[in-house]
Amino acid sequence: MPQKSAGLLIHRRTAGVFEFLLVHPGGPFWARKDEGAWTIPKGLIGDNEDELEAAKREAEEELGVTVDGDFRPLGSYKQPGGKIVIAWSVEADIDANAVRSNTFTMEWPPKSGTMKAFPEVDKAGWFSLPEAGVKILKGQRPMLDDFLERRSAE
């Protein structure tokens, strides 16, 4: 059974244009990657944890703020590695410069025996739809399309 994550596609309108909050993963693997490396705030769903509650918890851990609002289901998205990401959209205006993420520990450099802590998210940013389409991970791009499709149907 594939792993399941839950996350939030956070959006706002600036001068009538949608912008999306994406986060850049921390750690050495992602340090020099930009296009196709950003993601929605998301993470693994705990055993017996409600999926939406997991999405809210993960967003809080990765952003350092509680996200409140009208959470609308977007769908489930199979990632290239096989993981399933269940996403909701929510309108919120978060200060991307004030993001404070939790950390994870890994051996770095590899095979050194030295453990080092890295932020789970090293930065966040607001992006227009065209920019977000370039920045976001390939497996998450359909979230942007589904968001716009649902908005146009309202």
N, C-alpha and C positions, 0 to 999 in steps of 0.2 A: 504494500500500500504506500503510495507516495506521501512524502511529508506535506503538511498543509501549513501555510502561513496566512495571516490576516493583516490587512493594511488599509490605510486611508489615502484617497486621492483628495488632497486639500486644495481648495480653489478659492479665488476671490475675483472680483471685477474691479478693474482700474480703468477709468475713463471708458466704461462700457465693454472692455476687452477682458476675456478670461485669462487669468494667470494661474499657474499651478506651482505648488510648493513641492520641490523635490529635494532629496538629501543625497549627499555623496558619502559612500561608505568609507570608514576609516581603516587604517591598517596599511601595511606595506604593499599588499597586492594591488590596491586601488590607487596608490599615491600618485602615479603618473597617468592615470586614465581619466578621461573627461567625457567625450562623446560616447554615448551608449553605456555609461557607467552609473548614472544617477538612478534613483529609485524612489518609490513612495515609501513613507515610513511604514515598516511592516516587520513581522517576526513570527516565529513559530507559535502555534496555538497549543496551550497546555492541555494535559489530560483533563477531560470533563469541563473544559473552559468554553464559555460561550464565544462564538467566533467574533461578534462585534465587540465584546468586552476585551478580547485579545487584541483586536485592532487598536482600540483606544489605549490600552495599556502599552502596547509597543510604541505607538506614537508619542505617548508621554515619556517613555524611557529614552527614545531617540531625539526628541525635541526639547525635553525639559519643561514642557508646559502641558496642561490639560487641554484637550481639544473638545469643545462642546458645540452642539449645533444639531441640525436636521440631517441625520445620517441616512443616506439613500443607497440601497444595494446597487452595485455595479455588475458583479458577476464573479465567476471563477475563471482563472487564467492559468493554463498549464505553461510552465516555464521550460526553456530548452533542456534544463537538467532534470526535468520530471516533476519538480515541486509544483504544487497547486497554490496559487495566491488568490484568496478571497478578498474582494475589495469593496469598499463603500466610498461614496463621495460625500464631502461635507464642506460647507462654506465657512471659512475662518480666516481672519487676518492675523497672521503670526509674524513677529519680528524675526526674520531669517538670521539677522546678525546676532541675536540673543540666544540662539539654539545652544543647549548644553546637553550633550549626550552621555549616556552611561558608557562604561568601558568593558572591554574584553581582554583577556590575557592569552598570549601565545608565545611559543618559543621563537625568539628572533635575535640574531640571524638563525636560519635553519641549522639544526644539528649543533648549536652552540651550547645548549644546556642552559641558556639564559632566558628567563621569562620576562616579557615586557608587556605593559598595558597600553592599549590603543583605544581611542574613542570609537564607539560603534559607528558614529556619524561624525565626520570631520568638518562638514559645512552644509549649509542649506541655502537654497535660493529660489526666488520666484521667477518663473519663465512663462513667456507667451506660448500659445499652442505650437507655433512652428519651432521655437527654441526647445520646448519640452519634448517634442517629437524627435529631436536630434539627441538630446541629453539622456533621455530615459532608456533603461535597459530594453532590448528588443522584445523580450517576452512580456513587457508591461505596456508597450505602445498601444495595443488594442483597448486598454482602459481609457485612453484619451478619446478614441473614436466612439466607444460606448457612452462615455460621458456626454459628448456632443450630440449623439443620436438621441439620448434620453432627454436632453435639454430642448432639442428642437421639437420633440413630440409633446412638450408641455403646453 
